[in-house]
Amino acid sequence: MLHVVHHVDYMAPRPERGTFKFDKYYLVMEELRASGEPMVEHAPDPCPREWLEAVHCPDYVEQVFAAQVPREKERRIGFPVTPHIASRVRHTNGGTWLAAQLAMEHGYAANSAAGSHHALYDTGAGFCVFNDLAVCANRLIGEAQVDRVLIVDCDVHQGDGTASLTAGRDDIVTLSIHAEKNFPVRKARSSLDIGLPDGTGDDDYLAVLDAHLPRLLDDFAPDIVLYQAGVDPHANDKLGRLALSDSGLERRERYVVDAVRSRRVPLASALGGGYGEDQREVAGRHARSMIAMANENARYAAPASNRYPRSPSDSRTTRTRAAGSSAGSA
């Protein structure tokens, strides 16, 4: 069973400036609903302002909430921050939080957006406004739900914002496996960075994962893993420089879930990057990614107890979809 977090505000009108397209966020849900895989959809609450201000500069948070982000920051983000975008990023951040709560109940859950790993303390960057991974990790520890969080970032671009926002903490560890020559040009320092050469394919990529992830899990012993599951390492990705195939991405997802869940640790994924002219093709990669993780998670028992409170309020489950049921609206 796939537990997926989604909200209608994940979709946004095409921006008047910039090149980013939001189409894939409803197309991902269309692909999931059409797949016939059993799933439950959960709607998140917007992330409370104080949770964002605990990680980001309060002045920047106010700029986003008021939709008055300076033009130079909007250029770094890649699109203008409108009132709709302000609502969207509050919900996507709330979505990663809810996915973490669901993961602690079911073993695995997915946010159908977010993974905004380039957002920094006082600005967004690289199509990212607020850093949901850092915000979620900080709040999980702040509420004493967990003691240690591991953030695994397999997007083709380095998670520079996440690394910067969590630098110096011994309760949050970051792993970034990315294309070394890709954006950002100036890399931050994650707890562990693996920069891959252009054209790295399935077997070499999986060998890198196998060489580092199990050791990191055993040495750090996290209470939860937040996974940035970008599909832009795919060979056909518009902004990628790696060469994973469809089957390689599925092997990656199954490997990550197996490594984490075999150690009885819950895992929550965020969508991450994926780019191309055919948005439905990209959405299909994201959907297959989540399905592969849910199917791998089904091999393991759910966590023994549900002692984790869902604040600020419980999720609102919008629908259960079983094999053969009809597709719903975005």
N, C-alpha and C positions, 0 to 999 in steps of 0.2 A: 504494500500500500504506500503510495506516494502522498505525503503531506506537503502541500505547496501553499505558500503565502502569496496572495495577489490582491491588488486593489485597483479599482477603476482609475484612480489618479496616477497609476504608473504610466498610463498613456498620456501624452501631452501633444498639443498642436505643433505642427512643424514650425520651428523658430524662424523668425524673419531674417535673422543673421546666423551665420555659421553653417556647418555641413551636417551636423548630427541629426539622425532620424530616429524617431521614437516608435516607428512602426513595429519593430520586432517584439515589443513588450506585449501587445495583444496577440501577435502572431504566435508567440511561444505558447500562450494559453490555448489558442486554437489547435495547435499541433498536439498539445497534451490531451485536450479533450477528444480529439479525433483518433487518438492512438488506441483507445480501447483499454488502456491500463487502468486499474483501480486507483482512485485518487480522492483525496479530500482537500477542498480549497478553504483557506482561512483568510479572513480580512484583517489587516493590522490596524491598530490605532495609530494616529500620528505620534511621532517621537516627541516627548516633552522637551520644551525649550531648555530646561536646566540640564538635561542629559547632554544636549549638544554643546552647551556652554562649558561643560566640564572638560571638553576635549578641544573645542574651537574657541577662538577669540570672541568674546561676547559682542564686540562691535561688528564683527563680520556676520555673526548670527543675526543681529538686528538688521544689517543690510539685506540679507536674504529674506527674512521675514517680511520686511517692508518692500521687497522687490526694488531696492535702490542700490544694487551692487554697482560699484564704479565700472566704467567701460573697460578699463585696463584689466580688471579682474574677470569680467565677462569674456574678454578675449582669451585669457588663460583657460577659462572653463570651456569655451568653444561654442557657447550659445548664450543669449540673453536670459536673465533670471526674471521671469514674469511672476505674477501672483500664482498662476497655475503651477509653474516650476517650484515655487516655494512650498506649495502644498504637496507636490509630488515628492520632493526630497524628504519632507517630514514623514511621509508614509513609507517611503523605501527604507528609511532608517528604522522606523517602527517595524518594518517587515523583517529585517535581519534579526532584531530583538525577538520577535515572535517566533521566527524559525529556530532560534536557539532554545526557546522555551519548549517548543514542540519536539526538538531533537532530544532534549533531556527526558521527554516522556516516551518517545517512540524510537529513539536511537538515531534517526536521520530525519531531517526536514529541509526543504529548499525555499529560499526566497526567489521569486520569479523576476527580480530586478536587483539593483544595488551591486555590491562589490566595488564600491567607489574608492579605490585605493590610491588615487592621486591627490585627493583633497588634503590640504595642508592646514596649519593652525589658523591662519588669517586670510586664506583665499582658497578657492577651488582651482582645479586644473584638469586638463585632459578629460573633459566630459564629466567630471566629478565635482559635486558641490559640497556635500558633507561626507566625512569618512565613516560610513556605517560600521565597518569592521572594528575600527578603534573605539567608536562610541559604544558599540555593543560589548566589546571586551571590557572596557572600563566600567560599564554599568554592572555587568555580571559580577565582577570582583567587588565593586562598591556596595552591592546589595548582599555580599557574602554568599551568593549562590555557588560560587566556585572560588578556588584559590589561585588556579593557574590556567591561562588560556594560550593555546597554540593557534596562530594564524598561518595557514598554509595557502600560499598564493601561487597558482599555476597559470595565471594570465600571461600572455606573451610579453607584456610590458611589466617592468619592475614595479613592485608596490612601494614606491618611494614615500608617498604620504603616510601610509600605515607605519612604515619604518621610522619616519621622523616623529610621528605623534606618540609612538610607544618607546622611543629610545630611552635607555637608561633604566627601564623597569625590569625587575627580575621575575615579575609575575605574568608577563606577557612576552612570548617568544614569537618571532616572525621568521618564516621561511619563504623566500621568493625564488622561483625557478622561471627564468625568462630568457628572451633573446637578448644577448649582450649588446648588440648594435642597434637595438630598437629604442624607442622613447621610454623614459626620458634620457636625454643625452647625459645629464649629470645625475648619477645614481645616488640615492641615499644608502645608508648602511643598515641592512636588515640584520637580525641575529645570525642568519645564514643566507647568503646570496649565491645562487648558482646561475651564472651567465652562460647561456648556450650559444654555440656558433650557428650562423645561418645554415638553414637546410637540415637541421637535426631532425631525424625521423623517429618512427615509433620505437624501435628496439633500443636505440641509444637514449631516448627520453625516459623510457621505463627503467633503464639501467640506472640512470641518475636518481630517479625517485627511490629505487630499491636501495641505493647506496646511502641515502641520507635520511629518508623519512622514518624508517623503523628505529634507527639509532636515536633520532631526535625525540620520538615518542617515548622511548625507554628512558632516556637520560632526563628529560624534563618532566615526564609523567603529568601531562595536562589533564584537567578535569573536563574540558570540552575543546573541540577543534572547530574553528571557523574557517571555512574553505572558500577561497575565491576561485570559482570554477570557470574562468574564461575559456571560451572555445576558439580564441584567436590564434593558438598555436597550429591550427589547421593549415594544411598546405595551400588551400584556396582562399585564405582570409586576406582581405584587402589591405589590412594594416599589420599583418604578421610577417615574420621572416623564417618561421620554422616549417616543418613539413609533415606534421602528423596527419594520418588518414582518419576516416570515420571510425574504423575499428581501433585505431590507436587511441583516439579520444575516449572511446568506451573502455578500453583496457586501463587507461589512466584512472578513470572514475572508479572502476571496480577495484583497482589496486589501492587507491586512497581510502575508500570505504572499508575494505578488508583490513588494511593496516590499522586503521583507527578502531573499528568496531570489534576486531578480534582482541583488542586490549580493553574492551568494555567501556570505551569512551564514546560519548555522543558526538555527532558531527552535524553541523548546519552549514549549508552551502548558500552562497550568493552568486548571482548570475554571471557577472563579469563581462569581459569584452567579447565581441564577435562582430565582424564587419564584412560587408559585401554589397554588391549592387542588387542581388536577389535577397531581399530581407526574409522571405519565407525559407529559403535554403539555410540561412543563418539561424533562424528560429528553430528549424528542425534539428540542427546540431545541439542547441541548448536543450530542447525537449528530450532528445535521446540521451543527453548527458544526465539529466535528472532521473529519467526512467532507469538508466543503468545503475545509478547510485541507490535508488529505492529498491531495485531487485537484489542488489548485493546486500543491502541492509536486511532484507527479509531472511537471510540466512542466520541472523543473530537474534537472540532474545532481546526484548525491550528492556531498558533499565529497570532494576529491581524495584525501585520506589519512585513515586512521583512527589518528591518533597520540594520541588521548585515552584514557588509562587509565580503566577503570571501577572506582573504589574506593568503598566498602571491598571489594566483590566484584562479579563479573559478574552481570548480570541473569539471572533464571531465566525463560526464555520458557515460558509455560504452554501456549499453543496457537496454531496458525495457522488462520485462518478465511478461506476463499475464498467467492466468490459461490455461493449455493445450499446451503451447508453448514448443518447444524442448529445451533440455539442451545444454549449450555451454561449451567451454573449460575453464579450470582454468586460 
